[in-house]
Amino acid sequence: FELDSSEISADAVPILEAAAEQMNATGLKVIISGYCDNRGSEEYNLALGQKRSDAVKKALMLLGAKEGQIESVSLGEEKPQCTERNEACYAENRRGEMLYAGEF
């Protein structure tokens, strides 16, 4: 995700298409976690992380996954993948992660 945005980037679309196809074929359930870099307040980052995870959920549903297959949560700036203070690291932390959560 870009800074201060919950718009899904074009390079993520093929990943979401493949995930939705797999979800449709197998009935698996996922948890989508939305993350932010650490430059906003905790409250702001939790809200933005939720918008990001909801955007991924909406995209998966538009691709045919069922709402009951997807849970969306925000972890804000918690669990960063990178702890350096530079733009490349901040960009790495602005992400959505999809975790297997069982069968639908």
N, CA, C and O atoms as CSV, one atom per row, in Angstrom:
chain,resi,resn,atom,element,x,y,z
A,1,PHE,N,N,0.838,-1.185,0.000
A,1,PHE,CA,C,0.000,0.000,0.000
A,1,PHE,C,C,0.878,1.242,0.000
A,1,PHE,O,O,1.971,1.256,0.566
A,2,GLU,N,N,0.377,2.268,-0.641
A,2,GLU,CA,C,1.063,3.555,-0.612
A,2,GLU,C,C,0.808,4.224,0.741
A,2,GLU,O,O,-0.089,3.825,1.485
A,3,LEU,N,N,1.595,5.229,1.042
A,3,LEU,CA,C,1.458,5.982,2.279
A,3,LEU,C,C,0.048,6.559,2.390
A,3,LEU,O,O,-0.460,7.150,1.438
A,4,ASP,N,N,-0.581,6.388,3.549
A,4,ASP,CA,C,-1.892,6.948,3.850
A,4,ASP,C,C,-2.975,6.492,2.870
A,4,ASP,O,O,-3.892,7.256,2.565
A,5,SER,N,N,-2.878,5.257,2.375
A,5,SER,CA,C,-3.825,4.761,1.387
A,5,SER,C,C,-4.263,3.340,1.708
A,5,SER,O,O,-3.505,2.546,2.265
A,6,SER,N,N,-5.497,3.040,1.346
A,6,SER,CA,C,-5.992,1.668,1.450
A,6,SER,C,C,-6.333,1.126,0.064
A,6,SER,O,O,-7.018,0.112,-0.065
A,7,GLU,N,N,-5.851,1.808,-0.964
A,7,GLU,CA,C,-6.071,1.347,-2.334
A,7,GLU,C,C,-5.094,0.217,-2.657
A,7,GLU,O,O,-3.889,0.329,-2.431
A,8,ILE,N,N,-5.636,-0.854,-3.183
A,8,ILE,CA,C,-4.815,-2.025,-3.513
A,8,ILE,C,C,-3.983,-1.710,-4.747
A,8,ILE,O,O,-4.496,-1.209,-5.747
A,9,SER,N,N,-2.694,-2.011,-4.662
A,9,SER,CA,C,-1.791,-1.730,-5.782
A,9,SER,C,C,-1.997,-2.748,-6.900
A,9,SER,O,O,-2.429,-3.875,-6.657
A,10,ALA,N,N,-1.687,-2.341,-8.114
A,10,ALA,CA,C,-1.881,-3.194,-9.293
A,10,ALA,C,C,-1.075,-4.486,-9.199
A,10,ALA,O,O,-1.522,-5.526,-9.682
A,11,ASP,N,N,0.101,-4.433,-8.587
A,11,ASP,CA,C,0.918,-5.643,-8.509
A,11,ASP,C,C,0.341,-6.669,-7.532
A,11,ASP,O,O,0.763,-7.825,-7.545
A,12,ALA,N,N,-0.609,-6.275,-6.692
A,12,ALA,CA,C,-1.236,-7.221,-5.769
A,12,ALA,C,C,-2.422,-7.950,-6.396
A,12,ALA,O,O,-2.860,-8.976,-5.875
A,13,VAL,N,N,-2.943,-7.437,-7.497
A,13,VAL,CA,C,-4.141,-8.010,-8.106
A,13,VAL,C,C,-3.963,-9.483,-8.497
A,13,VAL,O,O,-4.837,-10.289,-8.178
A,14,PRO,N,N,-2.868,-9.875,-9.174
A,14,PRO,CA,C,-2.727,-11.295,-9.514
A,14,PRO,C,C,-2.668,-12.203,-8.281
A,14,PRO,O,O,-3.143,-13.338,-8.324
A,15,ILE,N,N,-2.100,-11.717,-7.208
A,15,ILE,CA,C,-2.038,-12.494,-5.965
A,15,ILE,C,C,-3.447,-12.698,-5.411
A,15,ILE,O,O,-3.798,-13.796,-4.978
A,16,LEU,N,N,-4.247,-11.636,-5.428
A,16,LEU,CA,C,-5.612,-11.735,-4.928
A,16,LEU,C,C,-6.465,-12.618,-5.831
A,16,LEU,O,O,-7.309,-13.368,-5.341
A,17,GLU,N,N,-6.257,-12.538,-7.133
A,17,GLU,CA,C,-6.992,-13.400,-8.063
A,17,GLU,C,C,-6.686,-14.870,-7.787
A,17,GLU,O,O,-7.596,-15.698,-7.755
A,18,ALA,N,N,-5.417,-15.194,-7.588
A,18,ALA,CA,C,-5.033,-16.580,-7.300
A,18,ALA,C,C,-5.603,-17.034,-5.957
A,18,ALA,O,O,-6.054,-18.172,-5.829
A,19,ALA,N,N,-5.584,-16.159,-4.966
A,19,ALA,CA,C,-6.131,-16.509,-3.653
A,19,ALA,C,C,-7.632,-16.753,-3.737
A,19,ALA,O,O,-8.133,-17.725,-3.171
A,20,ALA,N,N,-8.347,-15.895,-4.429
A,20,ALA,CA,C,-9.798,-16.064,-4.572
A,20,ALA,C,C,-10.122,-17.354,-5.320
A,20,ALA,O,O,-11.062,-18.066,-4.966
A,21,GLU,N,N,-9.351,-17.643,-6.340
A,21,GLU,CA,C,-9.562,-18.888,-7.096
A,21,GLU,C,C,-9.385,-20.098,-6.180
A,21,GLU,O,O,-10.183,-21.034,-6.219
A,22,GLN,N,N,-8.350,-20.073,-5.365
A,22,GLN,CA,C,-8.095,-21.170,-4.422
A,22,GLN,C,C,-9.203,-21.255,-3.378
A,22,GLN,O,O,-9.649,-22.348,-3.027
A,23,MET,N,N,-9.641,-20.117,-2.890
A,23,MET,CA,C,-10.709,-20.096,-1.899
A,23,MET,C,C,-11.999,-20.661,-2.484
A,23,MET,O,O,-12.708,-21.418,-1.821
A,24,ASN,N,N,-12.302,-20.291,-3.731
A,24,ASN,CA,C,-13.506,-20.781,-4.389
A,24,ASN,C,C,-13.443,-22.286,-4.618
A,24,ASN,O,O,-14.452,-22.979,-4.484
A,25,ALA,N,N,-12.270,-22.792,-4.961
A,25,ALA,CA,C,-12.106,-24.211,-5.274
A,25,ALA,C,C,-12.102,-25.089,-4.027
A,25,ALA,O,O,-12.555,-26.232,-4.075
A,26,THR,N,N,-11.596,-24.569,-2.917
A,26,THR,CA,C,-11.392,-25.416,-1.742
A,26,THR,C,C,-12.272,-25.073,-0.551
A,26,THR,O,O,-12.434,-25.896,0.349
A,27,GLY,N,N,-12.839,-23.886,-0.527
A,27,GLY,CA,C,-13.650,-23.473,0.618
A,27,GLY,C,C,-12.834,-23.046,1.823
A,27,GLY,O,O,-13.370,-22.959,2.928
A,28,LEU,N,N,-11.552,-22.779,1.636
A,28,LEU,CA,C,-10.742,-22.386,2.780
A,28,LEU,C,C,-11.106,-20.998,3.274
A,28,LEU,O,O,-11.633,-20.171,2.530
A,29,LYS,N,N,-10.816,-20.761,4.543
A,29,LYS,CA,C,-11.067,-19.479,5.188
A,29,LYS,C,C,-9.732,-18.790,5.464
A,29,LYS,O,O,-8.717,-19.448,5.689
A,30,VAL,N,N,-9.749,-17.459,5.443
A,30,VAL,CA,C,-8.533,-16.697,5.692
A,30,VAL,C,C,-8.810,-15.548,6.657
A,30,VAL,O,O,-9.939,-15.081,6.800
A,31,ILE,N,N,-7.743,-15.116,7.306
A,31,ILE,CA,C,-7.754,-13.893,8.103
A,31,ILE,C,C,-6.839,-12.914,7.394
A,31,ILE,O,O,-5.674,-13.221,7.140
A,32,ILE,N,N,-7.356,-11.742,7.074
A,32,ILE,CA,C,-6.576,-10.682,6.450
A,32,ILE,C,C,-6.165,-9.706,7.541
A,32,ILE,O,O,-7.015,-9.156,8.241
A,33,SER,N,N,-4.862,-9.491,7.686
A,33,SER,CA,C,-4.336,-8.533,8.666
A,33,SER,C,C,-3.805,-7.313,7.925
A,33,SER,O,O,-3.002,-7.444,7.001
A,34,GLY,N,N,-4.249,-6.132,8.327
A,34,GLY,CA,C,-3.774,-4.883,7.735
A,34,GLY,C,C,-2.734,-4.237,8.623
A,34,GLY,O,O,-2.912,-4.149,9.838
A,35,TYR,N,N,-1.648,-3.785,8.017
A,35,TYR,CA,C,-0.528,-3.189,8.748
A,35,TYR,C,C,-0.186,-1.807,8.199
A,35,TYR,O,O,-0.543,-1.466,7.071
A,36,CYS,N,N,0.508,-1.021,9.013
A,36,CYS,CA,C,0.958,0.325,8.660
A,36,CYS,C,C,2.415,0.495,9.077
A,36,CYS,O,O,2.952,-0.298,9.850
A,37,ASP,N,N,3.043,1.544,8.551
A,37,ASP,CA,C,4.352,1.892,9.108
A,37,ASP,C,C,4.102,2.649,10.413
A,37,ASP,O,O,2.949,2.878,10.779
A,38,ASN,N,N,5.143,3.031,11.103
A,38,ASN,CA,C,4.988,3.579,12.457
A,38,ASN,C,C,4.934,5.101,12.525
A,38,ASN,O,O,5.170,5.670,13.591
A,39,ARG,N,N,4.631,5.773,11.418
A,39,ARG,CA,C,4.689,7.234,11.430
A,39,ARG,C,C,3.418,7.922,11.875
A,39,ARG,O,O,3.449,9.131,12.103
A,40,GLY,N,N,2.311,7.234,12.012
A,40,GLY,CA,C,1.088,7.854,12.502
A,40,GLY,C,C,0.849,7.499,13.957
A,40,GLY,O,O,1.604,6.731,14.552
A,41,SER,N,N,-0.207,8.062,14.524
A,41,SER,CA,C,-0.557,7.702,15.901
A,41,SER,C,C,-1.067,6.263,15.927
A,41,SER,O,O,-1.457,5.719,14.894
A,42,GLU,N,N,-1.061,5.660,17.092
A,42,GLU,CA,C,-1.541,4.279,17.217
A,42,GLU,C,C,-2.994,4.172,16.756
A,42,GLU,O,O,-3.358,3.236,16.044
A,43,GLU,N,N,-3.817,5.132,17.164
A,43,GLU,CA,C,-5.229,5.129,16.777
A,43,GLU,C,C,-5.397,5.254,15.263
A,43,GLU,O,O,-6.178,4.521,14.657
A,44,TYR,N,N,-4.669,6.174,14.666
A,44,TYR,CA,C,-4.728,6.371,13.217
A,44,TYR,C,C,-4.288,5.104,12.488
A,44,TYR,O,O,-4.941,4.673,11.538
A,45,ASN,N,N,-3.180,4.509,12.932
A,45,ASN,CA,C,-2.657,3.324,12.257
A,45,ASN,C,C,-3.586,2.126,12.395
A,45,ASN,O,O,-3.702,1.331,11.463
A,46,LEU,N,N,-4.245,1.983,13.531
A,46,LEU,CA,C,-5.215,0.897,13.667
A,46,LEU,C,C,-6.384,1.084,12.703
A,46,LEU,O,O,-6.852,0.122,12.094
A,47,ALA,N,N,-6.853,2.322,12.569
A,47,ALA,CA,C,-7.957,2.593,11.644
A,47,ALA,C,C,-7.529,2.361,10.195
A,47,ALA,O,O,-8.277,1.764,9.420
A,48,LEU,N,N,-6.345,2.821,9.823
A,48,LEU,CA,C,-5.863,2.627,8.449
A,48,LEU,C,C,-5.607,1.147,8.174
A,48,LEU,O,O,-5.912,0.662,7.085
A,49,GLY,N,N,-5.055,0.431,9.141
A,49,GLY,CA,C,-4.852,-1.009,8.975
A,49,GLY,C,C,-6.169,-1.726,8.730
A,49,GLY,O,O,-6.226,-2.660,7.930
A,50,GLN,N,N,-7.233,-1.299,9.412
A,50,GLN,CA,C,-8.551,-1.908,9.195
A,50,GLN,C,C,-9.068,-1.591,7.802
A,50,GLN,O,O,-9.630,-2.463,7.139
A,51,LYS,N,N,-8.888,-0.355,7.347
A,51,LYS,CA,C,-9.309,-0.001,5.983
A,51,LYS,C,C,-8.572,-0.860,4.959
A,51,LYS,O,O,-9.157,-1.283,3.963
A,52,ARG,N,N,-7.301,-1.114,5.202
A,52,ARG,CA,C,-6.515,-1.930,4.279
A,52,ARG,C,C,-6.998,-3.379,4.275
A,52,ARG,O,O,-7.153,-3.971,3.207
A,53,SER,N,N,-7.233,-3.950,5.438
A,53,SER,CA,C,-7.705,-5.336,5.462
A,53,SER,C,C,-9.118,-5.443,4.887
A,53,SER,O,O,-9.444,-6.436,4.237
A,54,ASP,N,N,-9.947,-4.445,5.117
A,54,ASP,CA,C,-11.295,-4.440,4.527
A,54,ASP,C,C,-11.229,-4.320,3.003
A,54,ASP,O,O,-12.046,-4.920,2.305
A,55,ALA,N,N,-10.274,-3.559,2.482
A,55,ALA,CA,C,-10.117,-3.425,1.025
A,55,ALA,C,C,-9.739,-4.764,0.400
A,55,ALA,O,O,-10.234,-5.116,-0.671
A,56,VAL,N,N,-8.868,-5.502,1.064
A,56,VAL,CA,C,-8.480,-6.826,0.555
A,56,VAL,C,C,-9.680,-7.768,0.620
A,56,VAL,O,O,-9.924,-8.529,-0.316
A,57,LYS,N,N,-10.422,-7.718,1.710
A,57,LYS,CA,C,-11.621,-8.549,1.832
A,57,LYS,C,C,-12.611,-8.239,0.718
A,57,LYS,O,O,-13.152,-9.154,0.096
A,58,LYS,N,N,-12.848,-6.973,0.465
A,58,LYS,CA,C,-13.778,-6.572,-0.589
A,58,LYS,C,C,-13.299,-7.069,-1.948
A,58,LYS,O,O,-14.100,-7.559,-2.743
A,59,ALA,N,N,-12.008,-6.948,-2.222
A,59,ALA,CA,C,-11.467,-7.410,-3.499
A,59,ALA,C,C,-11.660,-8.917,-3.654
A,59,ALA,O,O,-12.049,-9.381,-4.725
A,60,LEU,N,N,-11.393,-9.678,-2.606
A,60,LEU,CA,C,-11.578,-11.128,-2.673
A,60,LEU,C,C,-13.038,-11.485,-2.914
A,60,LEU,O,O,-13.338,-12.415,-3.663
A,61,MET,N,N,-13.943,-10.750,-2.282
A,61,MET,CA,C,-15.366,-11.004,-2.474
A,61,MET,C,C,-15.801,-10.655,-3.900
A,61,MET,O,O,-16.624,-11.360,-4.485
A,62,LEU,N,N,-15.261,-9.588,-4.453
A,62,LEU,CA,C,-15.576,-9.239,-5.840
A,62,LEU,C,C,-15.075,-10.311,-6.810
A,62,LEU,O,O,-15.601,-10.463,-7.913
A,63,LEU,N,N,-14.059,-11.043,-6.381
A,63,LEU,CA,C,-13.503,-12.123,-7.198
A,63,LEU,C,C,-14.184,-13.463,-6.909
A,63,LEU,O,O,-13.765,-14.493,-7.438
A,64,GLY,N,N,-15.218,-13.462,-6.086
A,64,GLY,CA,C,-16.026,-14.651,-5.881
A,64,GLY,C,C,-15.933,-15.322,-4.529
A,64,GLY,O,O,-16.720,-16.229,-4.255
A,65,ALA,N,N,-15.018,-14.925,-3.675
A,65,ALA,CA,C,-14.951,-15.514,-2.338
A,65,ALA,C,C,-16.178,-15.077,-1.543
A,65,ALA,O,O,-16.725,-13.999,-1.775
A,66,LYS,N,N,-16.598,-15.904,-0.622
A,66,LYS,CA,C,-17.770,-15.591,0.198
A,66,LYS,C,C,-17.345,-14.846,1.466
A,66,LYS,O,O,-16.267,-15.075,2.014
A,67,GLU,N,N,-18.220,-13.957,1.910
A,67,GLU,CA,C,-17.904,-13.139,3.085
A,67,GLU,C,C,-17.542,-13.990,4.295
A,67,GLU,O,O,-16.654,-13.621,5.063
A,68,GLY,N,N,-18.215,-15.120,4.474
A,68,GLY,CA,C,-17.952,-15.990,5.607
A,68,GLY,C,C,-16.586,-16.653,5.575
A,68,GLY,O,O,-16.154,-17.236,6.569
A,69,GLN,N,N,-15.907,-16.569,4.448
A,69,GLN,CA,C,-14.575,-17.148,4.317
A,69,GLN,C,C,-13.480,-16.187,4.761
A,69,GLN,O,O,-12.319,-16.584,4.866
A,70,ILE,N,N,-13.829,-14.932,5.023
A,70,ILE,CA,C,-12.804,-13.909,5.226
A,70,ILE,C,C,-13.079,-13.116,6.498
A,70,ILE,O,O,-14.177,-12.598,6.700
A,71,GLU,N,N,-12.078,-13.033,7.336
A,71,GLU,CA,C,-12.114,-12.154,8.509
A,71,GLU,C,C,-11.051,-11.085,8.293
A,71,GLU,O,O,-9.929,-11.402,7.899
A,72,SER,N,N,-11.386,-9.839,8.544
A,72,SER,CA,C,-10.400,-8.766,8.379
A,72,SER,C,C,-10.135,-8.105,9.719
A,72,SER,O,O,-11.063,-7.757,10.450
A,73,VAL,N,N,-8.850,-7.935,10.034
A,73,VAL,CA,C,-8.428,-7.326,11.294
A,73,VAL,C,C,-7.312,-6.328,11.025
A,73,VAL,O,O,-6.673,-6.358,9.973
A,74,SER,N,N,-7.091,-5.455,11.979
A,74,SER,CA,C,-5.994,-4.494,11.886
A,74,SER,C,C,-4.988,-4.764,12.987
A,74,SER,O,O,-5.349,-4.984,14.143
A,75,LEU,N,N,-3.727,-4.744,12.610
A,75,LEU,CA,C,-2.663,-4.801,13.603
A,75,LEU,C,C,-1.858,-3.506,13.594
A,75,LEU,O,O,-0.831,-3.404,14.265
A,76,GLY,N,N,-2.325,-2.516,12.834
A,76,GLY,CA,C,-1.684,-1.205,12.824
A,76,GLY,C,C,-0.192,-1.294,12.581
A,76,GLY,O,O,0.254,-1.883,11.597
A,77,GLU,N,N,0.572,-0.709,13.480
A,77,GLU,CA,C,2.028,-0.699,13.320
A,77,GLU,C,C,2.709,-1.842,14.073
A,77,GLU,O,O,3.936,-1.922,14.108
A,78,GLU,N,N,1.908,-2.730,14.679
A,78,GLU,CA,C,2.469,-3.873,15.400
A,78,GLU,C,C,3.095,-4.862,14.423
A,78,GLU,O,O,2.680,-4.938,13.266
A,79,LYS,N,N,4.062,-5.598,14.866
A,79,LYS,CA,C,4.734,-6.643,14.097
A,79,LYS,C,C,5.328,-6.135,12.780
A,79,LYS,O,O,5.015,-6.681,11.722
A,80,PRO,N,N,6.166,-5.117,12.821
A,80,PRO,CA,C,6.788,-4.631,11.583
A,80,PRO,C,C,7.726,-5.684,10.995
A,80,PRO,O,O,8.366,-6.441,11.724
A,81,GLN,N,N,7.795,-5.718,9.664
A,81,GLN,CA,C,8.737,-6.611,8.997
A,81,GLN,C,C,10.127,-6.004,8.971
A,81,GLN,O,O,11.122,-6.720,8.864
A,82,CYS,N,N,10.195,-4.691,9.068
A,82,CYS,CA,C,11.463,-3.975,8.993
A,82,CYS,C,C,11.450,-2.884,10.066
A,82,CYS,O,O,10.433,-2.218,10.257
A,83,THR,N,N,12.561,-2.701,10.760
A,83,THR,CA,C,12.591,-1.720,11.842
A,83,THR,C,C,13.501,-0.528,11.570
A,83,THR,O,O,13.645,0.349,12.421
A,84,GLU,N,N,14.113,-0.490,10.399
A,84,GLU,CA,C,14.945,0.665,10.052
A,84,GLU,C,C,14.041,1.863,9.781
A,84,GLU,O,O,12.850,1.710,9.512
A,85,ARG,N,N,14.617,3.042,9.855
A,85,ARG,CA,C,13.838,4.261,9.629
A,85,ARG,C,C,14.222,4.872,8.286
A,85,ARG,O,O,14.991,5.831,8.214
A,86,ASN,N,N,13.661,4.287,7.218
A,86,ASN,CA,C,13.854,4.820,5.868
A,86,ASN,C,C,12.639,4.439,5.029
A,86,ASN,O,O,11.853,3.580,5.428
A,87,GLU,N,N,12.484,5.066,3.882
A,87,GLU,CA,C,11.284,4.879,3.074
A,87,GLU,C,C,11.105,3.438,2.605
A,87,GLU,O,O,9.981,2.938,2.569
A,88,ALA,N,N,12.191,2.770,2.247
A,88,ALA,CA,C,12.077,1.378,1.807
A,88,ALA,C,C,11.499,0.507,2.922
A,88,ALA,O,O,10.664,-0.363,2.671
A,89,CYS,N,N,11.937,0.741,4.118
A,89,CYS,CA,C,11.446,-0.021,5.269
A,89,CYS,C,C,9.992,0.337,5.566
A,89,CYS,O,O,9.177,-0.553,5.810
A,90,TYR,N,N,9.664,1.607,5.550
A,90,TYR,CA,C,8.279,2.018,5.786
A,90,TYR,C,C,7.353,1.350,4.769
A,90,TYR,O,O,6.282,0.862,5.129
A,91,ALA,N,N,7.767,1.328,3.493
A,91,ALA,CA,C,6.952,0.725,2.446
A,91,ALA,C,C,6.740,-0.764,2.700
A,91,ALA,O,O,5.660,-1.296,2.440
A,92,GLU,N,N,7.760,-1.427,3.201
A,92,GLU,CA,C,7.660,-2.861,3.488
A,92,GLU,C,C,6.638,-3.134,4.599
A,92,GLU,O,O,5.988,-4.180,4.602
A,93,ASN,N,N,6.499,-2.209,5.525
A,93,ASN,CA,C,5.578,-2.388,6.638
A,93,ASN,C,C,4.125,-2.048,6.285
A,93,ASN,O,O,3.214,-2.441,7.013
A,94,ARG,N,N,3.896,-1.337,5.201
A,94,ARG,CA,C,2.532,-1.022,4.758
A,94,ARG,C,C,2.053,-2.194,3.912
A,94,ARG,O,O,2.330,-2.258,2.715
A,95,ARG,N,N,1.326,-3.130,4.546
A,95,ARG,CA,C,1.008,-4.374,3.860
A,95,ARG,C,C,-0.286,-4.984,4.393
A,95,ARG,O,O,-0.831,-4.567,5.415
A,96,GLY,N,N,-0.742,-5.972,3.666
A,96,GLY,CA,C,-1.808,-6.851,4.118
A,96,GLY,C,C,-1.267,-8.265,4.075
A,96,GLY,O,O,-0.552,-8.628,3.141
A,97,GLU,N,N,-1.593,-9.050,5.054
A,97,GLU,CA,C,-1.161,-10.442,5.092
A,97,GLU,C,C,-2.386,-11.337,5.177
A,97,GLU,O,O,-3.360,-11.022,5.860
A,98,MET,N,N,-2.320,-12.453,4.474
A,98,MET,CA,C,-3.404,-13.410,4.441
A,98,MET,C,C,-2.945,-14.688,5.134
A,98,MET,O,O,-1.936,-15.279,4.751
A,99,LEU,N,N,-3.686,-15.111,6.151
A,99,LEU,CA,C,-3.354,-16.312,6.911
A,99,LEU,C,C,-4.460,-17.335,6.790
A,99,LEU,O,O,-5.638,-16.987,6.866
A,100,TYR,N,N,-4.102,-18.572,6.607
A,100,TYR,CA,C,-5.065,-19.675,6.544
A,100,TYR,C,C,-5.774,-19.800,7.884
A,100,TYR,O,O,-5.136,-19.762,8.935
A,101,ALA,N,N,-7.111,-19.951,7.845
A,101,ALA,CA,C,-7.885,-20.015,9.091
A,101,ALA,C,C,-8.819,-21.212,9.142
A,101,ALA,O,O,-9.716,-21.238,9.984
A,102,GLY,N,N,-8.648,-22.203,8.279
A,102,GLY,CA,C,-9.488,-23.387,8.318
A,102,GLY,C,C,-10.363,-23.521,7.085
A,102,GLY,O,O,-10.139,-22.869,6.065
A,103,GLU,N,N,-11.362,-24.376,7.201
A,103,GLU,CA,C,-12.273,-24.660,6.092
A,103,GLU,C,C,-13.620,-23.986,6.326
A,103,GLU,O,O,-14.045,-23.821,7.469
A,104,PHE,N,N,-14.282,-23.600,5.255
A,104,PHE,CA,C,-15.568,-22.912,5.298
A,104,PHE,C,C,-16.672,-23.933,5.433
A,104,PHE,O,O,-17.846,-23.568,5.488
